[in-house]
Amino acid sequence: MTIESINTLKIDKSNWTKVKFGAVVKEPKESTKNPVADGIVHVVGLEHIDKEDIHLRKSATLEDSTTFTKRFEVGDVLFGRRRAYLKKAAQAAFSGICSGDITVFRAKKKLLPSLLPFIVQNEKFFDYAIKHSAGGLSPRVKFKDLANYEFLLPPLDQQAELAELLWAMDGVIEAEKVVLEKLNAVYLSKIEKELINKTSNKVYFKTLGDVIRGVGYKPKQLLEEYSDKTCIILRSNNIFKSKINYDNIKILDLKNIKPLQILTDGDFAICMSNGSKELVGKSAIYIHENQNISIGSFCAAFRPKDNYSKMLLQHLFSSESYRYAIKRILSGSAINNLKPSDIEGVSIRIHNDEKIVKKLLEELSNLVINKNKLKNKLKASQALQKSLINQIF
């Protein structure tokens, strides 16, 4: 099989065998009493497993105190048994110890270890795990319940062929991620080394536009459905990775919102308060929707005075210099809040030559376009991978 044939892939499962998960996968209950003496290097908690990522990319070290004793080996799949709806399951490329909220899966002889992560990383398995989780605020699922999950298992020779195809697809995705990271590094470097000039005059954000306060509201004012007489309210959770998402929005009657507070095309939504200092000050440009959209009281909007200011702000909000300026404001406060005057007072030294700046803005905008194209390509590859996994298992 080749990646090009995935879209037209037809799988003959006539010689596949229905098996229970526990018949081909075991939970190795290995532990350590002295991780230092046992040469343990990696310590893995739930926070180190990324949602819907088949690779285990992060870990802590023994320099950080830990009470974890559960061992795992290379090739094992670490499954987040607490809050299974988070869909955390990754194959380890290193050995170590992990949290008790992680279940270790290890393939038995009838199953190739290289195929195990794909069996786990599919919607049917996660749905089963969620259904069989028990508990209130922090539901957990046990291996003895997961062991009863049934699926069709191909013969070993077909397992090898399918594993090769699935890992080839994964290789495409990983290569696209590398290219995207390099392109983003070029973009950020161009901002810091060319657009920003340490010897030039300061440009204050207040000269580039106006900060608009978010809408305050009470829970009893919230509505269930959107109409042309209501308004969507964005909160800090809707500002993520320089984009606006519309998950878990709130809705208010339009009469509770000033016309000035309705977002217009090119406005920036800014997180003004959050438990994490890393998120405070993060922004996302608003692209006009055919709906009334505003921001909540823990956010603000920045409205550029003209197109030049909008283009300049789009790149400055992404810069390390802007993040440094925000961190300086927050460093003296135990509460991670920004005031409109804080955003207005941010200053960054921009190249004095306006012709050079306009040329740089054009180049940076082209880089953003290319980044977005690659992001869309990556999303398409990830969607294809997910579809393939669900189709096979």
Helices and strands as residue ranges (DSSP letters): G 3-8, E 17-20, H 21-24, E 25-26, E 42-44, G 46-48, E 70-72, E 77-80, G 84-86, E 89-91, E 96-98, E 102-107, H 116-120, H 123-131, H 143-146, E 150-153, H 156-190, I 191-195, E 202-204, G 205-207, E 209-213, G 219-221, E 230-234, G 236-238, E 239-240, E 243-244, E 250-253, G 254-256, G 259-261, E 268-271, E 283-285, E 293-295, E 299-304, H 307-316, H 320-330, H 340-345, E 347-349, H 354-392
